[in-house]
Amino acid sequence: MKDMVRKVGLEADFEIASAATSTEEIGNPIYPPAKRELEAHGIPAEARSARRMTKADYEKYDLLVGMDDANLRNMRRIAGLAIGEEGKVHSLLEFAPDDYPRKGCSVADPWYTGDFAITYDDITAGCKGLLENLIKR
């Protein structure tokens, strides 16, 4: 998403951050196969370490986007939302174009599938749709 925003010259209009919803990867750098996939597409994979989402993130940001049902459930819990309450929490692939075959699904998790290409396609489709949606607003 950061790369897409940069390419359309809107960096100053967005604050984009990433946070985990569980503790498994806290403090770890970007996963090497994920880094390779990004770099294969010409996207810089900056050095960083994982941190956990906080309730303050929910209060700070206008929109929170999760990759799968477990992320969304954890995000709602961390934010203190009631069961069934969506608030600012959305699934990335809900923003994918209507003709995207995986629209509305969870982003394919390469940790389990080993397929970083489909994950890249899912994230790209969701981020493009999200960016178009935000620009229209």
C-alpha positions in Angstrom: 0.0 0.0 0.0 2.8 2.4 0.8 4.4 1.7 -2.6 1.1 2.4 -4.4 0.5 5.6 -2.5 4.0 6.7 -3.2 3.6 6.0 -6.9 0.5 8.2 -7.2 2.2 11.0 -5.3 -0.1 10.9 -2.2 2.4 10.0 0.5 1.7 13.3 2.4 -2.0 12.4 2.5 -1.7 9.0 4.1 -0.3 7.5 7.3 0.1 3.8 6.8 1.2 1.4 9.5 1.3 -2.3 10.0 0.7 -4.3 13.2 0.2 -7.9 14.2 -2.9 -9.1 16.0 -1.1 -11.9 17.9 2.3 -12.2 19.6 3.9 -14.9 17.4 6.0 -12.5 15.3 6.6 -9.6 17.7 10.1 -8.2 17.2 10.8 -10.3 14.1 11.9 -8.7 10.8 10.0 -9.2 7.6 9.8 -12.9 6.6 12.6 -13.6 4.0 10.3 -15.2 1.4 7.9 -12.3 1.7 10.8 -9.9 1.3 11.9 -11.7 -1.9 8.4 -11.6 -3.4 8.2 -7.9 -2.8 11.6 -7.2 -4.2 10.8 -9.4 -7.3 8.0 -6.8 -8.0 10.3 -3.9 -7.4 8.8 -3.0 -4.0 11.3 -2.0 -1.4 11.0 -4.2 1.7 12.3 -1.8 4.4 13.8 -3.1 7.6 11.3 -3.2 10.5 10.2 -5.4 13.3 6.7 -6.6 14.0 4.7 -4.9 16.8 1.2 -5.7 18.2 -1.9 -3.7 17.5 -3.2 -1.7 20.4 -6.5 -0.1 21.3 -4.7 3.3 20.7 -4.3 2.2 17.0 -8.0 1.9 16.7 -8.5 5.3 18.1 -5.7 6.9 16.0 -6.4 5.5 12.5 -9.4 6.1 10.3 -9.4 2.6 8.9 -8.0 -0.7 10.0 -7.7 -3.5 7.5 -7.2 -7.2 8.3 -6.1 -10.1 6.0 -8.2 -12.9 7.4 -11.1 -13.8 9.8 -8.7 -14.4 12.7 -7.0 -11.0 12.2 -10.4 -9.3 12.0 -11.7 -11.1 15.1 -8.5 -10.1 17.0 -8.6 -6.6 15.8 -12.2 -6.2 17.0 -11.3 -7.7 20.4 -8.2 -5.4 20.8 -10.3 -2.4 19.8 -13.0 -3.3 22.4 -15.8 -3.7 19.8 -18.9 -5.7 20.7 -19.5 -9.0 18.9 -20.8 -8.2 15.4 -19.7 -4.6 15.6 -17.5 -3.7 12.6 -16.5 -0.1 13.4 -13.4 0.9 11.4 -12.3 -2.7 10.9 -12.5 -4.2 7.4 -11.2 -7.1 5.4 -8.7 -6.2 2.7 -10.4 -8.3 -0.1 -13.7 -6.5 0.4 -12.0 -3.7 -1.5 -10.9 -5.9 -4.4 -12.6 -5.3 -7.7 -15.9 -7.1 -8.2 -14.4 -9.3 -10.9 -11.5 -10.4 -8.7 -12.1 -14.2 -8.2 -11.1 -14.1 -4.5 -13.1 -11.0 -3.6 -14.5 -11.3 -0.1 -12.2 -14.2 0.9 -9.3 -14.1 3.3 -6.0 -13.2 1.8 -4.2 -16.5 1.1 -1.7 -17.1 3.9 1.7 -18.1 2.6 2.8 -19.3 6.0 0.5 -22.3 5.3 0.4 -22.5 1.5 4.0 -21.5 0.7 2.5 -19.6 -2.3 3.7 -16.0 -2.0 2.5 -15.2 -5.6 -1.2 -15.7 -4.8 -0.8 -13.7 -1.6 0.9 -10.9 -3.5 -2.0 -11.0 -6.0 -4.6 -10.9 -3.2 -2.9 -8.0 -1.4 -2.3 -6.1 -4.7 -6.0 -6.4 -5.7 -7.2 -5.4 -2.2 -4.8 -2.4 -1.9 -5.6 -1.1 -5.4 -9.3 -1.2 -4.7 -8.8 0.3 -1.3 -6.7 3.2 -2.7 -9.3 3.8 -5.4 -12.0 3.9 -2.8 -10.1 6.3 -0.6 -9.2 8.6 -3.5 -12.9 8.8 -4.5 -13.8 9.9 -0.9 
